Amino acid sequence: EKLLNAIKSEELSWIGLERHKKTLVVPLSDITEGEILAKLSNSSIYQDRYKENDIQKIIVDIREFRSSLPYQLFCKGVKIIPMSLEIGDYVISRDVCIERKSLPDLVNSLSNGRLFTQLQWISKHYSTPVILIELNSLIEILNHQGMQQNFLPVKFNSCDIYLKLILLTRHFPNIKLIWSCNSSFSSLVILRIKKDREQPNLKDASTLNTGILKANDILIEKEKKSKGKKRKVSSDSTKSNYYATAFLRYLPGINAKNIKVLTSNFRSIKEIINAPLENLINHLGISFGTSLFRALHEGYSENINLR
């Protein structure tokens, strides 16, 4: 009986539509499909589905599909364009590119210097590079000691991570650091960044490569090998030298000219700290040497005005 009533109701509806069509002032054939979609878009909560131009598009590296973030973006109405990217993980627009890092990946990338190299590549092609640090759960923060035993090949502490991130932000002033608790929150952040921005250029994203930088690295390695094993420098020591030099640049009395004097006469920051005042003055001069010695040895003032 319910089925018969439903069929009868549908027949009556069709009869009513036919009568209404005959009484229309404007013939139905004169109404274009675009006008119908425009009316639907103004009255439907799913209006974005009817406008192809309004659909947000994000280029995602195919390796990122091992995480749940692309699926979270897809569920929120974003059109995901998978592509093999050499630079970045998520291309938001022509000027914004995101490099996503989980906690273990972040620690390893900071330790071996890979993150610094990645930021070099991204900063070269995008004006706004973004590092998205995604913590899958609170356990990753609280139990990082257990993680370093099971997953991480290097030991680390939170202060070391913060220090290296600070050095990166000083070296790359345009980068943005975003901390996320999970992939769902990351998708909301990406949508917020994507809002009112132009669509990414598929051709530009696919043609960007690190070939030039890789070629330079190959040439450097060949030069090192030709000079013999004594001149060979490991990647770990090279990255350590970078962090040590970056730290020295922000000390009083150090500038672009005299920093080479320090690095050529002292083997480590520890030697600089233990050096007597007379030794620093001999290398840097009275003014610069005294400023550096005071910064390293005098106590700090509790009355510091932060700008």
MARKESE-42624 format. One line per 10 residues: number of its first residue (from 0); their letters; for each residue x, y, z of C-alpha. Coordinates in steps of 0.25 Angstrom, whole numbers. Each point is the difference from the previous one (the first is absolute). Example, Ala and Ser with C-alpha at 12.3 -4.5 7.8 and 13.67 -1.06 7.14 Angstrom:
2
0	AS	49,-18,31  6,14,-2
! end
This chain:
307
0	EKLLNAIKSE	0,0,0  11,10,3  7,-3,-13  -13,2,-8  -2,13,8  14,5,-4  -2,-3,-15  -13,7,0  6,12,7  11,0,-10
10	ELSWIGLERH	-10,0,-12  -8,11,6  13,8,1  4,-2,-14  -14,4,-4  1,13,8  14,3,-7  -6,-2,-13  -11,10,3  10,10,6
20	KKTLVVPLSD	8,-1,-12  -11,4,-9  -3,13,8  15,4,0  2,15,-5  14,-4,-5  1,-13,-8  9,-10,7  8,-2,-12  5,15,1
30	ITEGEILAKL	6,-3,14  15,-4,-1  7,-11,8  9,11,6  -12,8,6  -6,-13,6  14,-3,7  1,14,4  -14,-1,7  4,-13,6
40	SNSSIYQDRY	13,6,5  -7,11,7  -9,-9,8  8,-12,3  10,-3,10  8,-8,-10  2,12,-9  15,-3,-2  -3,-13,-7  -7,7,-12
50	KENDIQKIIV	11,10,-2  13,-6,-6  7,13,2  -3,1,14  6,-14,4  13,2,8  11,-8,-7  13,-4,7  12,-8,-6  5,-11,9
60	DIREFRSSLP	12,-8,-1  -3,-15,-2  8,-4,12  -9,8,9  -11,-10,-3  6,-9,11  -6,10,10  -14,3,2  1,15,-3  -4,-1,-15
70	YQLFCKGVKI	-12,-8,4  -4,10,11  1,11,-11  -8,-8,-10  -11,-2,10  -1,16,2  -2,2,-15  14,2,-5  4,-5,-13  13,-8,2
80	IPMSLEIGDY	9,0,-12  11,-11,2  13,3,-6  15,-4,2  6,12,6  15,2,3  -3,13,7  -10,1,12  -11,-9,4  -13,8,-2
90	VISRDVCIER	0,12,-11  -11,9,5  1,11,-10  11,7,-9  7,6,12  -3,-10,12  6,-14,1  -1,-9,13  10,-10,4  -7,-10,10
100	KSLPDLVNSL	9,-6,11  -4,-10,11  8,0,13  9,-11,-4  2,6,-14  3,14,6  10,-5,10  8,-8,-11  -1,11,-10  6,10,10
110	SNGRLFTQLQ	11,-9,4  5,-4,-14  -3,14,-6  -10,-4,-10  -11,10,5  10,11,-3  2,-5,-14  -15,-2,-2  -2,15,4  11,5,-9
120	WISKHYSTPV	-8,-7,-12  -14,5,4  5,14,3  6,1,-13  -13,-3,-7  -11,5,10  -1,13,7  -7,-6,12  6,-14,4  -8,-7,12
130	ILIELNSLIE	5,-11,9  -12,-8,5  4,-7,13  -10,-11,2  -1,-8,13  -9,-12,-1  -2,0,15  4,5,13  7,-12,3  11,4,-11
140	ILNHQGMQQN	3,12,9  -1,-6,14  7,-13,-4  11,5,-9  11,-8,7  -7,-13,-4  -1,5,-14  14,2,-2  3,-14,5  -10,-6,-10
150	FLPVKFNSCD	0,9,-12  10,11,0  15,-3,-3  5,12,8  -2,5,14  -7,13,2  -6,10,10  -11,10,-2  10,12,3  9,-5,-12
160	IYLKLILLTR	-12,0,-9  -5,14,4  14,5,-2  2,-5,-14  -14,4,-4  3,14,5  13,0,-8  -8,-4,-12  -10,11,2  11,10,1
170	HFPNIKLIWS	7,-5,-13  -13,-1,-7  -9,12,4  -11,-3,-9  -3,-14,5  -13,-3,9  0,-10,11  -13,-7,3  -2,-10,11  -12,-10,-2
180	CNSSFSSLVI	-5,-10,10  -6,-10,-11  -3,-1,-15  -14,5,2  5,13,6  10,1,-11  -10,0,-11  -8,11,7  13,8,0  3,-2,-14
190	LRIKKDREQP	-14,4,-4  2,13,8  13,2,-8  -7,-3,-13  -11,10,2  -1,11,-10  13,-5,-7  2,-3,-15  1,-15,-5  13,-6,-1
200	NLKDASTLNT	7,-1,-14  1,-15,-3  10,3,-11  9,8,9  -1,-10,11  4,-12,-8  12,7,-7  6,4,13  12,-9,3  13,0,8
210	GILKANDILI	9,-3,-11  8,12,1  3,-1,15  2,-15,-2  10,2,-11  7,10,9  1,-10,11  6,-10,-9  11,9,-4  3,3,14
220	EKEKKSKGKK	1,-14,3  9,-3,-12  9,12,5  1,-6,14  4,-14,-5  10,6,-9  7,7,11  1,-13,8  -6,-7,12  7,11,10
230	RKVSSDSTKS	-9,11,-6  -12,-8,0  -11,5,9  -12,-8,5  -14,6,-2  -2,0,15  12,9,3  -4,9,-12  -14,2,6  6,2,14
240	NYYATAFLRY	9,11,-6  -12,7,-6  -7,0,14  12,5,7  3,11,-10  -15,4,0  1,1,16  13,8,-1  -7,10,-10  -9,5,11
250	LPGINAKNIK	10,3,11  5,14,3  13,4,-7  -2,-10,-11  -2,4,-14  1,-5,-14  15,4,-1  6,-5,13  -8,-13,1  9,-7,-9
260	VLTSNFRSIK	12,4,9  -7,-7,11  -3,-12,-8  14,-1,-5  7,1,13  -10,-7,10  -5,-14,-3  -13,1,8  -9,9,8  6,-6,13
270	EIINAPLENL	14,5,-4  -6,14,-2  -7,0,13  13,-5,7  9,10,-7  6,11,9  -4,15,-3  14,3,-6  -1,-11,-10  -14,5,-5
280	INHLGISFGT	6,14,-1  11,-5,-8  -9,-6,-10  -12,10,0  6,13,5  -3,7,14  -15,4,-3  -5,-13,-6  9,-9,8  -5,7,13
290	SLFRALHEGY	-15,-1,-4  1,-15,-3  8,-3,13  -11,8,8  -11,-7,-7  5,-14,3  5,2,14  -8,11,7  -13,-3,7  -13,4,-6
300	SENINLR	-9,11,5  -14,-3,6  -5,14,-5  -1,-3,-14  -10,7,-9  -5,-8,-11  -5,7,-12
! end
